[in-house]
Amino acid sequence: MYLKYCSLLLIFNHNFAKSFGIFDVRNTFNHLNLELSSQVAFIGGDINTRWIEQNLDHFDPKERRKWNMRYFEGLNFWKLGGPIYLFLGGESAASSGWIYTGIMYDLAKETHGAMFVSEHRYYGQSKPLNTTDVNNFKYLSSRQALADNAKLLKSIKLLPIFKNSKVVVIGGSYSGNLAAWMRLKYPDLVDAAIASSGPVLAKTDFYEYLEKVNDNYEQYGGTGCLDNIRNIFARYDKLLQSSDGIEQLKKEENICNECDMTVSENQQLFFVSKADDFMYNSQYGTTDTIEDHCKNFNRTLIVLKTYQNVSKPNFWSVRTGCYCYDFNAMIEEFRAEENDWILAWVYQTCTEFGYFQTTTSKSQPFTDNIRLDFYTKMCTALYGAEFDEKRVDAGVKRTNEMYGGLKPNVTNVVFSNGDLDPWSTLSVLEDLSYKAPAVVIPRASHCRDLFSNIKGDSEELREARKHIRYLIKNWIGAGDYLSM
């Protein structure tokens, strides 16, 4: 495998999903599920896997085709009159682990709630159509996904035992967007929402991502760290400007001889790969991992003390024992059937969100070698010539008009973010109103509030989780919430 991909939330947010920092910097939702599994001591018990029939197109009455969406159900704490909690699926397979631990689990335990986890269309086992044909992605959108979840909730509420139950939706990263937008679009169905690390502002050129990485390494990396990063990347840039320099770089970086590093897209892929560790540590790390990274620049891959199983760095060629940064090979890898979740998420970025993490800004140390055209060429290469920058911009504009960008007209939604997280720059960081507050957690990274408390969590993170649970219980009138 020549490439290990992470996610575009996301950028696209470890093995093939470790890092392809070009969209989400790694599959954010998959990353959350993996981390969740490391915190679950026991998987089993009272969890039901269920299926619900969905419309292929909720908005075209002439389209009569149906498909089956997977979801999980956990009634471990359920008592009559308790609320319904729905953890919304995002850009990977859904995980039943959210029924065993995390903020939904904690809330359900405190309020005798029923727990559900939905799976997003086109991910995991919830495939409306064959995903090897890119033309079938026309039914993949956030709007259709919201309607899927609305139908699921309506079907649950039809059951007599849930008739009077309040409904809370929860999501992180892209699915954090969905949580806020469920409350926006279906306010009569959804009573409250937790939107964790949700980049609700769609943006084609997401240069702010690397600006935040810059700020994190400047603040927590120690003396001279940022200058060292800038010098290293400037040297890469200089070497790539001449044939002698490219030969030197190939020797130093063990790049395959057959890899054509005069190709602009291949050069940009190299810079994406080299920037990825810095992006990863900002998105998922701590101030300590950033400091440690600065002390160990010569390490090929920084692996956080988690669950990752990384055998070789990105772009490793088993056959030749060297690295090859090949844009066209990457495109073909994305088209492979086992990587259809990547094809699906990239499609969403090309048609709805952008989120293209570039080096457009000068306030970052990675030179100007990750450009917008790198991403738009990916869109056209994967889906056709019509998926160009103009179409991306139109999709971004439509998304922000549909949902309100940074000012969605919602109540009973809490927007939570870690202040290390580069995705926070596209999220709600100040209260929209008394009933749409923002919670910014010092020195926390992406979606940290969605997990249950564990040893080593900061007091600020623990208090943020407690406050979020208080808000939800207050909004749905669940029990003695004033006692916390």
Sequence and secondary structure as in RCSB ss.txt:
>XXXX:A:sequence
MYLKYCSLLLIFNHNFAKSFGIFDVRNTFNHLNLELSSQVAFIGGDINTRWIEQNLDHFDPKERRKWNMRYFEGL
NFWKLGGPIYLFLGGESAASSGWIYTGIMYDLAKETHGAMFVSEHRYYGQSKPLNTTDVNNFKYLSSRQALADNA
KLLKSIKLLPIFKNSKVVVIGGSYSGNLAAWMRLKYPDLVDAAIASSGPVLAKTDFYEYLEKVNDNYEQYGGTGC
LDNIRNIFARYDKLLQSSDGIEQLKKEENICNECDMTVSENQQLFFVSKADDFMYNSQYGTTDTIEDHCKNFNRT
LIVLKTYQNVSKPNFWSVRTGCYCYDFNAMIEEFRAEENDWILAWVYQTCTEFGYFQTTTSKSQPFTDNIRLDFY
TKMCTALYGAEFDEKRVDAGVKRTNEMYGGLKPNVTNVVFSNGDLDPWSTLSVLEDLSYKAPAVVIPRASHCRDL
FSNIKGDSEELREARKHIRYLIKNWIGAGDYLSM
>XXXX:A:secstr
      B       GGGT  TTSSBB HHHHHHHHHHHH S   SSEEEEEEEEES TT TT   EEEEEEEEE 
TT  TT  EEEE   SS   GGGGTSSHHHHHHHHHT EEEEE  TTBTTB SS TTSGGGGGG SHHHHHHHHH
HHHHHHHTSGGGTT  EEEEEETHHHHHHHHHHHH TTT  EEEEET   S EEE THHHHHHHHHHHHHS TTH
HHHHHHHHHHHHHHTTSHHHHHHHHHHHTB TTS TTSHHHHHHHHHHHHHHHHHHHHH  HHHHHHHHH TT S
    SSS   SS TTEETTTTEE   HHHHHHHHHSGGGHHHHHHHHHIIIIIEEE    SSSSSSTT S HHHH
HHHHHHHH TTSSHHHHHHHHHHHHHHH TT    SSEEEEEETT GGGGGS  S SBTTB EEEETT  TTGGG
S   TT  HHHHHHHHHHHHHHHHHHT SSGGG 
